[in-house]
Amino acid sequence: MNMLAILAAAAVVAVLFILMRNKVTKGSSCCGEHESPVERIRADDPDPAHYPYHYRLFVEGMVCANCAKRVENAFLGTGEMLANVDLGRKEVDLLSKRELDRRGAAGIVDRAGYTLTEFEKRGGASEKSL
């Protein structure tokens, strides 16, 4: 091998080493894989009986427990809602003190960094994304 080939091979090995080190230290797939767990916000009023409106939402983009907590926290942070995420189903069970429409729910989900794909008022018709 000539000197140029040896230098090129060394450069490739160095780049691969740096990339692998970053993958191990910074995470590879999930937003929460290598960061502190997201703390769940406590509801101002934890009594479900005080929430007359009930909704079921489907949210895309959640891949880990931290994602689920971010979505729950987005609703809990309003002070008017209780939320529980089923990550496997990408579903949010939502109770609210005020009536909520699809646009309002989508705005809350969007600000958390995710996408609302389905909004259903319990007992009513479902509204799916086109």
N, C-alpha and C positions, 0 to 999 in steps of 0.2 A: 504494500500500500504506500502511496505517496503521502507526503505531509499534508496536502490539501484535503485528502479523503479522511485522514485521521482527525483533522480539525473540524471538518463537517460532522463527522460521527460524534465527536465530543460535544459539539454545539447541540445536536439533536438530543443527546442523552441529558444535557443540562436543562433544556427546555422541557422535556418530558418529566424530569425530576421536579421542576418548579410547578408544573401543572398538577402533578399528582399530590404534591404537598399542599397546594391550595385546595384541592378537592377534599383532602382529608381534614384540613383545619377549618375550612369555611363551609363545608357541606356540598352536597352534590345534587340532590333532587328536590327536597322539600324545604320550604321556607323556614321551618322550625327545627330542622334536623340537628343543627349545631348552635342553637341560640337558647337563651333561657326560656322556660315555659311562660306563656302568656297568663297573667293572673286574671281570673274571672271576676268581673265587676259584680258586686252584690246589688240585688234589686232594692230600690227604695221601699217598695211594698211587696213582700214576698207572698202575700195571700192571693192565690188564684181566683178566689171568689170576688175580688175587687176589679177583675178585668172582664168586662162583658163581651168583648169581641175576640173571636178565635179564628186564626188563619193557619193555613199550611202553605209553606213556600218551598220551592226547590231552588238550590243555589249551586252554580257551577264554579269550579276553581278551588274548592276546599280539598286539600289533600292530606292534612294532618290535624292533630288535636289543637295545635296553635291556630290553625285556620278556623276551626270550629269555634274556638273561644273568641277570636276576633269578630266573627259574625254575631255570636251571642252578645258580646260586649257592645257592638254597634246598636243593637236594639235596647239592651239594658241601660245604656248610657242616656237614653231619651228620658228616663225617669217615669215613663208611661207604659212600659212594655215588659213582659217576661218572655224569654226565648230559651228554647232548648234545641240543640242541633243533634241530629242523628247523622254522623259523618258518613257512615256506610251507604245510607240512602240519599245523602246530600239534601236532607230535608230539615226544615226549621218548623218547629211547633211554636206558634206565636200567640200570646195573649196580649190584648191591648185595652187600655182604659178609654181610648178614643177610636172612632172608626178610621180605618186605614184603606187607602186604595192602592192599586198596583204601582202607580207612579211614586207614591210616597215610600212604599216598601223597597222599590228598585233603587231609589235615591240612597236610602240607608245602606243597602247591600253594596251599592257601587262605591260609596265613600269608604267602606271597609276593604275594598279592593277585589270584590267578587261580582258575579253576574246572576241576577235573578232570572230564572228560566220559566218558573211557573208560580202563579199566585192564586190561592184558592181561599175564599171565605168559607169557613166550615158551615156546611148546610147550603152552600150556594154553588153556582157554576164556576168551573175552573177557567182561568185565562192563561193560555199557553203563549210563549213567544213564537213569533212567526219565523 
